[in-house]
Amino acid sequence: MSNEFLSKETDIINALKTVYDPEIPVNIYDLGLIYEVDVQEDGKVRIVMTLTSPNCPVAESLPEEVRDVVAGVEGVTSAEVNMTFDPPWDRDMLSDEALLELGLL
């Protein structure tokens, strides 16, 4: 992988960290809601993500926000967000940063 490719992936992850779950004061990346970030050399990005529950009140708006934030990263030519509930999200997916922020570590 080239440095430019890794830099773009880092930029995308940093952009994802600006998106927050409205019910939990932690960004969606550290919450463990992002399962996959697939960056192609032509700038196309595919995100596989989940929600804390299938009945999440932002089930429609959060994926759109993720797509818009990723599409705004320099060098990204298109962004696609795919939702999945397999495996279902659980507390074990929280990063150490999220656990610390929530006072669980």
C-alpha positions in Angstrom: 0.0 0.0 0.0 1.2 3.4 -0.9 1.6 6.2 1.7 -1.0 8.2 -0.2 -3.5 5.3 0.1 -2.8 4.9 3.8 -3.1 8.7 4.3 -6.5 8.7 2.6 -7.7 5.8 4.8 -6.5 7.8 7.9 -8.3 10.9 6.7 -11.5 8.9 6.2 -11.2 7.4 9.7 -10.6 10.9 11.1 -13.7 12.1 9.3 -15.7 9.2 10.7 -14.6 10.2 14.2 -16.4 13.6 13.7 -19.8 11.7 13.5 -21.5 11.0 16.9 -24.3 8.7 17.9 -26.9 11.1 19.3 -27.7 8.9 22.3 -24.1 8.1 23.3 -21.5 10.9 23.5 -18.9 8.9 21.6 -18.0 9.0 17.9 -19.2 6.2 15.7 -15.7 4.9 15.0 -14.8 4.5 18.6 -18.2 3.1 19.4 -17.4 0.2 17.0 -20.2 1.0 14.6 -17.8 1.0 11.6 -17.1 -2.6 10.6 -15.1 -1.9 7.4 -13.5 0.9 5.5 -12.7 -0.2 1.9 -10.7 2.4 -0.1 -10.1 1.8 -3.7 -7.2 3.4 -5.6 -9.6 5.4 -7.8 -11.0 7.1 -4.7 -14.2 5.1 -4.3 -14.9 4.2 -0.7 -17.3 1.6 0.7 -18.2 1.7 4.4 -19.8 -1.2 6.2 -21.5 -0.1 9.4 -24.1 -1.0 12.0 -26.2 0.8 14.6 -26.4 0.2 18.3 -29.8 -1.3 17.6 -32.0 -2.0 14.5 -34.6 0.4 16.0 -32.1 3.2 16.4 -33.9 6.6 15.9 -31.2 7.7 13.5 -31.3 4.5 11.3 -32.1 6.6 8.2 -30.1 9.8 8.9 -26.9 8.4 10.3 -25.8 6.4 7.2 -26.5 9.5 5.1 -24.4 11.6 7.4 -21.6 9.0 7.2 -21.7 9.0 3.4 -21.7 12.8 3.2 -18.7 13.1 5.7 -16.7 10.5 3.8 -17.5 12.0 0.4 -16.1 15.3 1.7 -12.7 13.8 2.3 -10.1 15.1 -0.2 -9.4 12.5 -2.9 -12.7 10.5 -2.3 -14.5 10.2 -5.6 -17.6 8.4 -4.3 -18.8 7.0 -1.0 -21.2 4.1 -0.4 -22.5 3.1 3.0 -23.8 -0.5 3.5 -25.7 -1.3 6.7 -25.5 -4.6 8.4 -26.6 -6.1 11.7 -24.4 -9.2 11.5 -22.7 -9.3 13.8 -25.0 -7.3 16.1 -23.3 -4.4 17.9 -22.5 -4.9 21.5 -20.5 -3.2 24.2 -17.4 -5.3 23.5 -17.0 -3.3 20.3 -16.2 -0.1 22.1 -12.6 1.1 21.8 -10.5 1.8 24.9 -11.0 5.6 24.1 -14.8 5.1 24.2 -14.7 3.0 27.4 -12.6 5.7 29.0 -14.9 8.5 27.8 -17.9 6.7 29.1 -16.2 6.0 32.5 -16.3 2.3 31.9 -12.5 1.7 32.0 
